[in-house]
Amino acid sequence: MDDEVLPLAADVYASVVLTFIERSATKPLTDKELAAIDRARQLFIAGFGAR
């Protein structure tokens, strides 16, 4: 992964996760949303491994 893209990817990942957390404060997360968070986490971690 390009060193210039990594900070942006981290910001996007954090933003997505925080959005889901804020939403879950009013309504529980669905299995589909939890799966999306897990998939984003896996992709983010894989990006670090590609370096």
C-alpha positions as CSV (number, residue, x, y, z in Angstrom):
1,M,0.0,0.0,0.0
2,D,1.3,3.5,-0.9
3,D,2.5,5.4,2.2
4,E,0.5,8.4,1.0
5,V,-2.7,6.4,0.9
6,L,-2.3,4.8,4.3
7,P,-3.3,7.8,6.5
8,L,-6.4,8.4,4.3
9,A,-7.4,4.7,4.6
10,A,-7.0,4.9,8.4
11,D,-9.2,8.0,8.5
12,V,-11.9,6.4,6.3
13,Y,-11.8,3.2,8.4
14,A,-12.1,5.2,11.7
15,S,-14.9,7.3,10.2
16,V,-16.9,4.3,9.2
17,V,-16.5,2.6,12.6
18,L,-17.4,5.7,14.5
19,T,-20.5,6.2,12.4
20,F,-21.6,2.7,13.2
21,I,-20.9,3.1,16.9
22,E,-22.8,6.4,17.0
23,R,-25.7,4.8,15.2
24,S,-25.7,1.8,17.6
25,A,-26.3,4.1,20.5
26,T,-29.8,4.6,19.3
27,K,-30.3,1.2,17.5
28,P,-28.4,-2.1,17.8
29,L,-26.2,-2.9,14.9
30,T,-27.4,-5.5,12.5
31,D,-25.5,-8.6,11.6
32,K,-24.9,-7.1,8.1
33,E,-23.4,-4.0,9.7
34,L,-21.2,-6.0,12.0
35,A,-20.0,-8.0,9.1
36,A,-19.2,-4.8,7.1
37,I,-17.2,-3.5,10.1
38,D,-15.3,-6.8,10.3
39,R,-14.6,-6.8,6.5
40,A,-13.3,-3.2,6.6
41,R,-11.1,-4.2,9.5
42,Q,-9.7,-7.2,7.6
43,L,-9.0,-5.0,4.5
44,F,-7.4,-2.4,6.6
45,I,-5.1,-4.9,8.3
46,A,-4.3,-6.5,4.9
47,G,-3.3,-3.1,3.7
48,F,-0.6,-3.0,6.3
49,G,0.6,-6.5,5.4
50,A,1.0,-5.4,1.7
51,R,3.7,-2.9,2.6
